[in-house]
Amino acid sequence: MTRDEFLALALRNPINVAIADELTRLALPDAWLVSGCLVQTAWNVLTGRAVDHGIADYDVFYFDPDTSWEAEDAVIRALQARLAHLAVKVEARNQARVHLWYPQKHGLPYPQLACSTDGIDRFLTQNTQVGIRKTEDGYDVYAPHGFDDVAGLVARPNPGPNFSVANYDAKVARWKALWPELTVIAAKEMP
């Protein structure tokens, strides 16, 4: 699958289009629509399901040097207000401040990031390491592992310093129930 083929599939979901449009209007710094909502839309089109089948939420990453909770909360509230008509869960996270709360929430270390794509790089699965954002000329697409796993309906672990086998197993079990065609690559215990 090429970049353009992936993008065309992801944009078949009108919710993805609406969120990408709103991110452009809000002009959040380094803002991307990321992960499952894109990949799962592609899986749904490829398997003949409704484009929003199984999508639990729509994740937005942005990178703002203001790492206060108040600033992030203002963005969360603005997006909720602007996208309420879509009746979906949108989760926005400032990637500049993840290192401040992640260790306490998950019990794992998390480095300070330099940009939103650094956060995409840390996803549990390689197939969900994707993001899109509107530009003046169309869309930027970020996908460090390409699109073969998306096209092949493969879930593959992305081992790294904060990888959790338990979290991976829970995520892929949910996916396998929703997309039985999915091939799950087992996670190995991480040191």
Secondary structure, DSSP 8 states (H G I E B T S, - for coil): --HHHHHHHHTTSHHHHHHHHHHHHHT-TT-EEETHHHHHHHHHHHHT--TTTT---EEEEE--S---HHHHHHHHHHHHHHHGGG-S-EEEEETTSHHHHHHHHHSS-----SSHHHHHTT-SBSTT--EEEEETTEEEEE-TT-SHHHHTTEE-B---TT--HHHHHHHHHHHHHH-TT-EE-------
